[in-house]
């Protein structure tokens, strides 16, 4: 059974088409109109071994906030949809990734319970024209709409670009580990018998 999903979101602020295939590693194409964020999502696809096809635009002439947040919403919805009943998956994922002087750890649980812990601080207010504060907004939207418990902890680092790269690479690897199918898991890995997101 293919574990893939397509999400279309159109509002007065954004227009997004996002597709993900959890089991296909090649063929990603990402165009968000925010170059730095394209780079981060490309890292996510590459290091998580996901195929992601994203075409989006938004009111970035005002600010990147709406588009980045809505991309988090769409990715969260897509991951939840692609996972279906979540049968056979590892459920938990952890990764610790260095990026030059930075070290970031990400731990997550595909629990059905959205929660974000984000302990990351940046040295710079802007990277080019991109506001690093929007990274937290992206992950908050992702957790809210995927039903995933996500802990992102920067252990140390000073370069804002490197910090965000480490965050996305660690997230990619942790998510890959969690969605991986494990033959030892019968049904879902829960004593409740369900990992469904609360509606």
C-alpha positions as protocol buffer text, in pm:
chain_id: "A"
residue {
  index: 1
  type: UNK
  ca { x: 0 y: 0 z: 0 }
}
residue {
  index: 2
  type: UNK
  ca { x: 143 y: 336 z: -104 }
}
residue {
  index: 3
  type: UNK
  ca { x: 209 y: 574 z: 182 }
}
residue {
  index: 4
  type: UNK
  ca { x: 162 y: 904 z: 7 }
}
residue {
  index: 5
  type: UNK
  ca { x: -67 y: 1206 z: 22 }
}
residue {
  index: 6
  type: UNK
  ca { x: -150 y: 1528 z: -157 }
}
residue {
  index: 7
  type: UNK
  ca { x: -276 y: 1840 z: 19 }
}
residue {
  index: 8
  type: UNK
  ca { x: -412 y: 2153 z: -149 }
}
residue {
  index: 9
  type: UNK
  ca { x: -464 y: 2465 z: 60 }
}
residue {
  index: 10
  type: UNK
  ca { x: -596 y: 2790 z: -82 }
}
residue {
  index: 11
  type: UNK
  ca { x: -669 y: 3095 z: 128 }
}
residue {
  index: 12
  type: UNK
  ca { x: -662 y: 3470 z: 71 }
}
residue {
  index: 13
  type: UNK
  ca { x: -302 y: 3459 z: 198 }
}
residue {
  index: 14
  type: UNK
  ca { x: -153 y: 3143 z: 44 }
}
residue {
  index: 15
  type: UNK
  ca { x: -191 y: 2890 z: -236 }
}
residue {
  index: 16
  type: UNK
  ca { x: -16 y: 2558 z: -168 }
}
residue {
  index: 17
  type: UNK
  ca { x: 4 y: 2219 z: -337 }
}
residue {
  index: 18
  type: UNK
  ca { x: 209 y: 1969 z: -138 }
}
residue {
  index: 19
  type: UNK
  ca { x: 270 y: 1600 z: -206 }
}
residue {
  index: 20
  type: UNK
  ca { x: 470 y: 1352 z: -3 }
}
residue {
  index: 21
  type: UNK
  ca { x: 565 y: 990 z: -60 }
}
residue {
  index: 22
  type: UNK
  ca { x: 713 y: 835 z: 253 }
}
residue {
  index: 23
  type: UNK
  ca { x: 866 y: 543 z: 64 }
}
residue {
  index: 24
  type: UNK
  ca { x: 1012 y: 713 z: -241 }
}
residue {
  index: 25
  type: UNK
  ca { x: 1348 y: 885 z: -196 }
}
residue {
  index: 26
  type: UNK
  ca { x: 1402 y: 1054 z: -533 }
}
residue {
  index: 27
  type: UNK
  ca { x: 1225 y: 1310 z: -748 }
}
residue {
  index: 28
  type: UNK
  ca { x: 1159 y: 1591 z: -502 }
}
residue {
  index: 29
  type: UNK
  ca { x: 1080 y: 1934 z: -644 }
}
residue {
  index: 30
  type: UNK
  ca { x: 1030 y: 2222 z: -404 }
}
residue {
  index: 31
  type: UNK
  ca { x: 934 y: 2577 z: -499 }
}
residue {
  index: 32
  type: UNK
  ca { x: 795 y: 2792 z: -218 }
}
residue {
  index: 33
  type: UNK
  ca { x: 912 y: 3137 z: -346 }
}
residue {
  index: 34
  type: UNK
  ca { x: 1122 y: 3167 z: -26 }
}
residue {
  index: 35
  type: UNK
  ca { x: 1474 y: 3058 z: -131 }
}
residue {
  index: 36
  type: UNK
  ca { x: 1611 y: 2988 z: 217 }
}
residue {
  index: 37
  type: UNK
  ca { x: 1305 y: 2782 z: 307 }
}
residue {
  index: 38
  type: UNK
  ca { x: 1329 y: 2591 z: -23 }
}
residue {
  index: 39
  type: UNK
  ca { x: 1678 y: 2492 z: 90 }
}
residue {
  index: 40
  type: UNK
  ca { x: 1555 y: 2372 z: 431 }
}
residue {
  index: 41
  type: UNK
  ca { x: 1271 y: 2166 z: 282 }
}
residue {
  index: 42
  type: UNK
  ca { x: 1512 y: 2017 z: 28 }
}
residue {
  index: 43
  type: UNK
  ca { x: 1730 y: 1910 z: 322 }
}
residue {
  index: 44
  type: UNK
  ca { x: 1425 y: 1754 z: 487 }
}
residue {
  index: 45
  type: UNK
  ca { x: 1339 y: 1554 z: 177 }
}
residue {
  index: 46
  type: UNK
  ca { x: 1698 y: 1445 z: 108 }
}
residue {
  index: 47
  type: UNK
  ca { x: 1800 y: 1345 z: 459 }
}
residue {
  index: 48
  type: UNK
  ca { x: 1462 y: 1190 z: 542 }
}
residue {
  index: 49
  type: UNK
  ca { x: 1451 y: 991 z: 215 }
}
residue {
  index: 50
  type: UNK
  ca { x: 1109 y: 1136 z: 130 }
}
residue {
  index: 51
  type: UNK
  ca { x: 982 y: 1248 z: -207 }
}
residue {
  index: 52
  type: UNK
  ca { x: 828 y: 1592 z: -165 }
}
residue {
  index: 53
  type: UNK
  ca { x: 671 y: 1797 z: -441 }
}
residue {
  index: 54
  type: UNK
  ca { x: 576 y: 2145 z: -331 }
}
residue {
  index: 55
  type: UNK
  ca { x: 449 y: 2441 z: -530 }
}
residue {
  index: 56
  type: UNK
  ca { x: 337 y: 2741 z: -331 }
}
residue {
  index: 57
  type: UNK
  ca { x: 303 y: 3114 z: -319 }
}
residue {
  index: 58
  type: UNK
  ca { x: 174 y: 3361 z: -67 }
}
residue {
  index: 59
  type: UNK
  ca { x: 163 y: 3722 z: 47 }
}
residue {
  index: 60
  type: UNK
  ca { x: 539 y: 3733 z: 103 }
}
residue {
  index: 61
  type: UNK
  ca { x: 542 y: 4098 z: 0 }
}
residue {
  index: 62
  type: UNK
  ca { x: 396 y: 4154 z: 347 }
}
residue {
  index: 63
  type: UNK
  ca { x: 588 y: 3887 z: 538 }
}
residue {
  index: 64
  type: UNK
  ca { x: 691 y: 3521 z: 500 }
}
residue {
  index: 65
  type: UNK
  ca { x: 491 y: 3422 z: 809 }
}
residue {
  index: 66
  type: UNK
  ca { x: 165 y: 3313 z: 645 }
}
residue {
  index: 67
  type: UNK
  ca { x: 332 y: 3098 z: 383 }
}
residue {
  index: 68
  type: UNK
  ca { x: 579 y: 2929 z: 620 }
}
residue {
  index: 69
  type: UNK
  ca { x: 305 y: 2853 z: 874 }
}
residue {
  index: 70
  type: UNK
  ca { x: 67 y: 2720 z: 608 }
}
residue {
  index: 71
  type: UNK
  ca { x: 344 y: 2499 z: 468 }
}
residue {
  index: 72
  type: UNK
  ca { x: 374 y: 2351 z: 816 }
}
residue {
  index: 73
  type: UNK
  ca { x: -1 y: 2291 z: 823 }
}
residue {
  index: 74
  type: UNK
  ca { x: 7 y: 2117 z: 484 }
}
residue {
  index: 75
  type: UNK
  ca { x: 311 y: 1903 z: 566 }
}
residue {
  index: 76
  type: UNK
  ca { x: 152 y: 1794 z: 894 }
}
residue {
  index: 77
  type: UNK
  ca { x: -172 y: 1701 z: 720 }
}
residue {
  index: 78
  type: UNK
  ca { x: 15 y: 1517 z: 446 }
}
residue {
  index: 79
  type: UNK
  ca { x: 226 y: 1311 z: 687 }
}
residue {
  index: 80
  type: UNK
  ca { x: -79 y: 1216 z: 892 }
}
residue {
  index: 81
  type: UNK
  ca { x: -275 y: 1119 z: 582 }
}
residue {
  index: 82
  type: UNK
  ca { x: 14 y: 922 z: 431 }
}
residue {
  index: 83
  type: UNK
  ca { x: 59 y: 722 z: 752 }
}
residue {
  index: 84
  type: UNK
  ca { x: -305 y: 609 z: 757 }
}
residue {
  index: 85
  type: UNK
  ca { x: -374 y: 391 z: 1062 }
}
residue {
  index: 86
  type: UNK
  ca { x: 1 y: 392 z: 1145 }
}
residue {
  index: 87
  type: UNK
  ca { x: 14 y: 13 z: 1152 }
}
residue {
  index: 88
  type: UNK
  ca { x: 361 y: -140 z: 1170 }
}
residue {
  index: 89
  type: UNK
  ca { x: 560 y: 180 z: 1216 }
}
residue {
  index: 90
  type: UNK
  ca { x: 836 y: 232 z: 1473 }
}
residue {
  index: 91
  type: UNK
  ca { x: 639 y: 530 z: 1608 }
}
residue {
  index: 92
  type: UNK
  ca { x: 940 y: 686 z: 1784 }
}
residue {
  index: 93
  type: UNK
  ca { x: 1237 y: 854 z: 1621 }
}
residue {
  index: 94
  type: UNK
  ca { x: 1548 y: 1027 z: 1749 }
}
residue {
  index: 95
  type: UNK
  ca { x: 1846 y: 1188 z: 1581 }
}
residue {
  index: 96
  type: UNK
  ca { x: 2140 y: 1402 z: 1686 }
}
residue {
  index: 97
  type: UNK
  ca { x: 2301 y: 1590 z: 1398 }
}
residue {
  index: 98
  type: UNK
  ca { x: 2611 y: 1812 z: 1387 }
}
residue {
  index: 99
  type: UNK
  ca { x: 2647 y: 2101 z: 1146 }
}
residue {
  index: 100
  type: UNK
  ca { x: 2995 y: 2251 z: 1188 }
}
residue {
  index: 101
  type: UNK
  ca { x: 2988 y: 2418 z: 1533 }
}
residue {
  index: 102
  type: UNK
  ca { x: 2623 y: 2325 z: 1598 }
}
residue {
  index: 103
  type: UNK
  ca { x: 2468 y: 2014 z: 1746 }
}
residue {
  index: 104
  type: UNK
  ca { x: 2092 y: 1957 z: 1743 }
}
residue {
  index: 105
  type: UNK
  ca { x: 1886 y: 1672 z: 1886 }
}
residue {
  index: 106
  type: UNK
  ca { x: 1533 y: 1589 z: 1773 }
}
residue {
  index: 107
  type: UNK
  ca { x: 1305 y: 1331 z: 1937 }
}
residue {
  index: 108
  type: UNK
  ca { x: 953 y: 1260 z: 1821 }
}
residue {
  index: 109
  type: UNK
  ca { x: 657 y: 1034 z: 1887 }
}
residue {
  index: 110
  type: UNK
  ca { x: 384 y: 971 z: 1631 }
}
residue {
  index: 111
  type: UNK
  ca { x: 142 y: 958 z: 1920 }
}
residue {
  index: 112
  type: UNK
  ca { x: -174 y: 1128 z: 1794 }
}
residue {
  index: 113
  type: UNK
  ca { x: -104 y: 1398 z: 2052 }
}
residue {
  index: 114
  type: UNK
  ca { x: 38 y: 1720 z: 1908 }
}
residue {
  index: 115
  type: UNK
  ca { x: 300 y: 1888 z: 2124 }
}
residue {
  index: 116
  type: UNK
  ca { x: 608 y: 2097 z: 2050 }
}
residue {
  index: 117
  type: UNK
  ca { x: 912 y: 2165 z: 2265 }
}
residue {
  index: 118
  type: UNK
  ca { x: 1146 y: 2403 z: 2084 }
}
residue {
  index: 119
  type: UNK
  ca { x: 1463 y: 2501 z: 2265 }
}
residue {
  index: 120
  type: UNK
  ca { x: 1651 y: 2687 z: 1994 }
}
residue {
  index: 121
  type: UNK
  ca { x: 1800 y: 3037 z: 2004 }
}
residue {
  index: 122
  type: UNK
  ca { x: 1958 y: 3230 z: 1719 }
}
residue {
  index: 123
  type: UNK
  ca { x: 2244 y: 3475 z: 1706 }
}
residue {
  index: 124
  type: UNK
  ca { x: 2103 y: 3673 z: 1413 }
}
residue {
  index: 125
  type: UNK
  ca { x: 1763 y: 3828 z: 1360 }
}
residue {
  index: 126
  type: UNK
  ca { x: 1767 y: 3764 z: 983 }
}
residue {
  index: 127
  type: UNK
  ca { x: 1932 y: 3522 z: 740 }
}
residue {
  index: 128
  type: UNK
  ca { x: 1919 y: 3716 z: 417 }
}
residue {
  index: 129
  type: UNK
  ca { x: 1556 y: 3823 z: 428 }
}
residue {
  index: 130
  type: UNK
  ca { x: 1439 y: 3519 z: 627 }
}
residue {
  index: 131
  type: UNK
  ca { x: 1333 y: 3550 z: 992 }
}
residue {
  index: 132
  type: UNK
  ca { x: 1457 y: 3246 z: 1193 }
}
residue {
  index: 133
  type: UNK
  ca { x: 1166 y: 3287 z: 1434 }
}
residue {
  index: 134
  type: UNK
  ca { x: 941 y: 3145 z: 1161 }
}
residue {
  index: 135
  type: UNK
  ca { x: 1105 y: 2803 z: 1196 }
}
residue {
  index: 136
  type: UNK
  ca { x: 928 y: 2751 z: 1529 }
}
residue {
  index: 137
  type: UNK
  ca { x: 598 y: 2859 z: 1370 }
}
residue {
  index: 138
  type: UNK
  ca { x: 651 y: 2601 z: 1095 }
}
residue {
  index: 139
  type: UNK
  ca { x: 707 y: 2318 z: 1341 }
}
residue {
  index: 140
  type: UNK
  ca { x: 417 y: 2430 z: 1564 }
}
residue {
  index: 141
  type: UNK
  ca { x: 183 y: 2414 z: 1264 }
}
residue {
  index: 142
  type: UNK
  ca { x: 332 y: 2077 z: 1166 }
}
residue {
  index: 143
  type: UNK
  ca { x: 277 y: 1921 z: 1509 }
}
residue {
  index: 144
  type: UNK
  ca { x: -74 y: 2061 z: 1545 }
}
residue {
  index: 145
  type: UNK
  ca { x: -183 y: 1906 z: 1216 }
}
residue {
  index: 146
  type: UNK
  ca { x: 14 y: 1581 z: 1221 }
}
residue {
  index: 147
  type: UNK
  ca { x: -62 y: 1475 z: 1579 }
}
residue {
  index: 148
  type: UNK
  ca { x: 309 y: 1431 z: 1648 }
}
residue {
  index: 149
  type: UNK
  ca { x: 490 y: 1505 z: 1974 }
}
residue {
  index: 150
  type: UNK
  ca { x: 811 y: 1683 z: 1873 }
}
residue {
  index: 151
  type: UNK
  ca { x: 1106 y: 1789 z: 2087 }
}
residue {
  index: 152
  type: UNK
  ca { x: 1375 y: 2001 z: 1919 }
}
residue {
  index: 153
  type: UNK
  ca { x: 1675 y: 2089 z: 2135 }
}
residue {
  index: 154
  type: UNK
  ca { x: 1980 y: 2281 z: 2019 }
}
residue {
  index: 155
  type: UNK
  ca { x: 2265 y: 2157 z: 2235 }
}
residue {
  index: 156
  type: UNK
  ca { x: 2499 y: 2431 z: 2116 }
}
residue {
  index: 157
  type: UNK
  ca { x: 2580 y: 2646 z: 1814 }
}
residue {
  index: 158
  type: UNK
  ca { x: 2640 y: 3005 z: 1709 }
}
residue {
  index: 159
  type: UNK
  ca { x: 2577 y: 3042 z: 1334 }
}
residue {
  index: 160
  type: UNK
  ca { x: 2203 y: 3086 z: 1267 }
}
residue {
  index: 161
  type: UNK
  ca { x: 2218 y: 2927 z: 921 }
}
residue {
  index: 162
  type: UNK
  ca { x: 2402 y: 2623 z: 1059 }
}
residue {
  index: 163
  type: UNK
  ca { x: 2158 y: 2598 z: 1350 }
}
residue {
  index: 164
  type: UNK
  ca { x: 1854 y: 2581 z: 1125 }
}
residue {
  index: 165
  type: UNK
  ca { x: 2024 y: 2331 z: 893 }
}
residue {
  index: 166
  type: UNK
  ca { x: 2101 y: 2109 z: 1191 }
}
residue {
  index: 167
  type: UNK
  ca { x: 1739 y: 2136 z: 1306 }
}
residue {
  index: 168
  type: UNK
  ca { x: 1598 y: 2030 z: 970 }
}
residue {
  index: 169
  type: UNK
  ca { x: 1850 y: 1748 z: 917 }
}
residue {
  index: 170
  type: UNK
  ca { x: 1788 y: 1607 z: 1265 }
}
residue {
  index: 171
  type: UNK
  ca { x: 1412 y: 1636 z: 1216 }
}
residue {
  index: 172
  type: UNK
  ca { x: 1439 y: 1456 z: 881 }
}
residue {
  index: 173
  type: UNK
  ca { x: 1635 y: 1167 z: 1030 }
}
residue {
  index: 174
  type: UNK
  ca { x: 1410 y: 1136 z: 1336 }
}
residue {
  index: 175
  type: UNK
  ca { x: 1096 y: 1138 z: 1122 }
}
residue {
  index: 176
  type: UNK
  ca { x: 1244 y: 877 z: 888 }
}
residue {
  index: 177
  type: UNK
  ca { x: 1316 y: 649 z: 1184 }
}
residue {
  index: 178
  type: UNK
  ca { x: 964 y: 691 z: 1323 }
}
residue {
  index: 179
  type: UNK
  ca { x: 773 y: 623 z: 999 }
}
residue {
  index: 180
  type: UNK
  ca { x: 988 y: 322 z: 907 }
}
residue {
  index: 181
  type: UNK
  ca { x: 792 y: -4 z: 896 }
}
residue {
  index: 182
  type: UNK
  ca { x: 912 y: -260 z: 1150 }
}
residue {
  index: 183
  type: UNK
  ca { x: 820 y: -624 z: 1092 }
}
residue {
  index: 184
  type: UNK
  ca { x: 822 y: -685 z: 1466 }
}
residue {
  index: 185
  type: UNK
  ca { x: 536 y: -440 z: 1518 }
}
residue {
  index: 186
  type: UNK
  ca { x: 197 y: -608 z: 1493 }
}
residue {
  index: 187
  type: UNK
  ca { x: -80 y: -353 z: 1438 }
}
residue {
  index: 188
  type: UNK
  ca { x: 5 y: -25 z: 1607 }
}
residue {
  index: 189
  type: UNK
  ca { x: 270 y: 23 z: 1875 }
}
residue {
  index: 190
  type: UNK
  ca { x: 29 y: 127 z: 2149 }
}
residue {
  index: 191
  type: UNK
  ca { x: -141 y: -47 z: 2440 }
}
residue {
  index: 192
  type: UNK
  ca { x: -452 y: 157 z: 2351 }
}
residue {
  index: 193
  type: UNK
  ca { x: -461 y: -4 z: 2008 }
}
residue {
  index: 194
  type: UNK
  ca { x: -476 y: 331 z: 1831 }
}
residue {
  index: 195
  type: UNK
  ca { x: -247 y: 620 z: 1736 }
}
residue {
  index: 196
  type: UNK
  ca { x: -525 y: 822 z: 1577 }
}
residue {
  index: 197
  type: UNK
  ca { x: -505 y: 1198 z: 1612 }
}
residue {
  index: 198
  type: UNK
  ca { x: -780 y: 1338 z: 1832 }
}
residue {
  index: 199
  type: UNK
  ca { x: -1045 y: 1515 z: 1625 }
}
